Amino acid sequence: MENNLNQTDSYILREQLLYDEKYVHEARMNLIYDETVIMLVQRLGCRIYKDGDSWCCLYGENIQEGICGWGNTPYLAALDFRKEFMGEKGVK
């Protein structure tokens, strides 16, 4: 009986470690994605500013001629900008 209990405990521990490893990997991938969005905005010299209740991340002279993203925060505006810049807006 004790041997089965140890196998069960071993299985539970292994599953927990695999789950934790997956969680850490996902967190690292999210951090890398966030960093690439920030680097894109910085390297292009985008302007991030508040416009009414929203934030705008603008690449270009104005919103009519440039590329822009909108969001409730500067970060969300940068994420939306990345989608516009990469041509992913509306792509599922």
HELIX and SHEET records of a PDB file:
HELIX    1   1 GLU A    2  LEU A   44  1                                  43    
HELIX    2   2 PRO A   74  MET A   86  1                                  13    
SHEET    1   A 3 ARG A  47  ASP A  51  0                                        
SHEET    2   A 3 SER A  54  TYR A  59 -1                                        
SHEET    3   A 3 ILE A  67  GLY A  71 -1                                        
END                                                                             
